[in-house]
Amino acid sequence: MKVKLDMIGITVRDMAESLRFYRALGLQIPEPEAGSPYHEVTLEGGIRLSWNDLEMVKGIDEGWVEPVGHRMGLAFLCESPSAVDERYTQVVAAGFQGYKAPWDAFWGQRYAQVVDPDGNVVDLFCPL
């Protein structure tokens, strides 16, 4: 039996602010239907990324508890090492929190980290 990773869902407190963050990262995200508790886009490569309103998630799973720490992460490949720096600067200039400024990682990548409005650390990288 074959399985395929198809979608990654993010639980969000504020849909508009979360979409603004991911647009600042460079994702092309159309406006959602007004008041919709769910929104998704298909990324280059075919994987879908969805935003799920916190109240909707709690309605589906009454026992849902906000996680502590990070068990999974999102990492976005940039087109060049200098693009990592540029994207980091753009995200921070848009009013979002930088977590770790760009650096040359020992594993051979230019790397940076920013924080989305729900406290998720999001990585930006490119091979050196």
C-alpha positions in Angstrom: 0.0 0.0 0.0 1.4 3.3 -1.1 1.2 6.5 1.0 2.1 10.1 0.0 2.6 13.2 2.1 -0.1 15.5 0.8 -0.7 18.2 3.3 0.8 20.0 6.3 -1.7 21.8 8.5 -1.0 24.7 10.8 -3.3 25.5 13.7 -3.6 29.3 14.0 -5.0 31.8 16.5 -5.3 34.6 13.9 -5.9 33.5 10.3 -5.2 36.9 8.7 -1.9 37.5 10.6 -0.7 34.0 9.9 -1.4 34.4 6.2 0.4 37.8 6.3 3.5 36.1 7.8 3.6 33.3 5.2 3.2 35.8 2.4 6.2 37.7 3.9 8.1 34.5 3.5 7.2 34.6 -0.2 4.3 32.2 -0.5 1.6 33.1 -3.0 -1.5 32.8 -1.0 -4.8 34.1 -2.3 -7.3 35.7 0.1 -9.5 33.2 1.9 -13.3 33.4 1.9 -14.3 36.0 4.5 -14.7 34.4 7.9 -13.6 30.9 6.8 -11.9 28.9 9.6 -9.8 26.9 7.0 -7.6 27.9 4.1 -5.2 26.0 1.9 -2.8 26.4 -1.0 -0.9 23.9 -3.1 2.8 24.6 -3.0 5.3 24.1 -5.8 5.9 20.4 -5.8 2.3 19.6 -5.0 2.2 19.5 -1.2 -0.7 21.4 0.3 -0.3 23.8 3.2 -3.4 24.6 5.3 -4.2 27.0 8.0 -6.8 25.8 10.6 -8.5 28.2 12.9 -7.9 27.3 16.6 -11.6 27.3 17.4 -12.3 25.0 14.5 -9.7 22.6 15.7 -11.1 22.7 19.2 -14.5 22.0 17.8 -13.2 18.9 16.0 -11.1 17.7 18.9 -12.5 18.7 22.3 -9.4 17.5 24.1 -7.0 19.5 21.9 -4.3 21.2 24.0 -1.9 23.7 22.6 1.5 22.0 22.3 4.7 23.1 24.1 7.9 23.0 22.2 8.5 22.0 18.6 8.1 18.4 17.4 8.2 19.3 13.7 9.4 22.2 11.8 8.9 23.9 8.4 12.0 24.7 6.4 11.8 26.8 3.2 14.5 26.5 0.6 15.6 29.8 -0.8 17.1 30.3 -4.3 20.5 31.5 -3.0 22.5 32.0 0.2 22.0 35.8 -0.2 18.2 35.2 -0.6 18.2 33.7 2.9 19.5 37.0 4.2 17.1 39.0 2.1 14.0 36.9 3.1 15.0 37.1 6.8 15.3 40.9 6.6 11.9 41.2 4.8 10.1 39.0 7.3 11.6 41.0 10.3 10.9 44.3 8.5 7.2 43.2 8.1 7.0 43.2 11.9 7.6 39.5 12.6 10.1 38.1 15.1 13.5 36.9 14.0 14.7 33.9 16.0 18.2 33.4 14.7 19.8 35.8 12.2 21.4 34.2 9.0 24.6 32.2 9.6 26.7 29.7 7.7 25.8 26.4 9.3 28.4 23.7 9.8 26.3 21.3 7.7 26.9 23.4 4.6 23.9 25.7 4.4 23.1 29.3 4.8 20.4 29.2 7.5 18.1 31.6 9.4 15.1 31.2 11.6 12.0 33.4 12.1 8.9 33.0 14.3 5.3 32.8 12.9 2.5 34.5 14.8 1.7 31.3 16.6 5.2 30.8 18.0 6.4 28.2 15.4 10.0 28.6 14.5 10.3 28.5 10.7 13.6 27.9 8.9 15.0 29.5 5.8 18.0 27.8 4.1 20.0 27.3 1.0 23.1 25.2 0.3 26.3 27.2 0.3 
